[in-house]
Amino acid sequence: MIPREKWTDDRLDDFKEKVDDGYTRLQTKVDDGFARIDNDFRELKGEMNGRFDKVDARFDKVDTRFDKVDARFYKVEGKMERGMKELRGEMNLRFQGLDARFDSLQRSLFAAAIVIVAAFLGMIGSNAF
C-alpha cells in the first residue's frame, strides 16, 4: 500500500487558491457570456423594432389605400343612388303613360261592347216583329 500524503495547511491553502482562481475564471466566462448574450438580445431587439416599424409603416400605407378605396366606393354608391332615383322617376312616368293607355283601351273596349250589344239587340228586335 502506498502511503498517503498528508494534507498540510500549505497544500490546503494552495488547493483553495486554485479552486478560487478556477471559480473566478469561470465566473468571468459566465459574466462575459451573459454580457454577450445580453448585447445580442439588444441588437436583435433593435432589429426587430426596426422591422416592426417598417411593417407598421406598410400597414399605414395600406390603411391609406383602403381609405381611398372607401372614398371611391362612397362616390360610386352616391352615383348609383342618384341613377336609381332617376331610373325610378323615368319608370314611374312610363308606367303612368301605360296606365293612361290601358285606361283609354278599356274605355274603347267598353264603348265597343255597348255598340255590339246595341246592334245585337237591334237585330233581335227587328227580327222579332
Secondary structure as GFF3:
##gff-version 3
##sequence-region A 1 129
A	DSSP	alpha_helix	9	128	.	.	.	ID=ss1
###
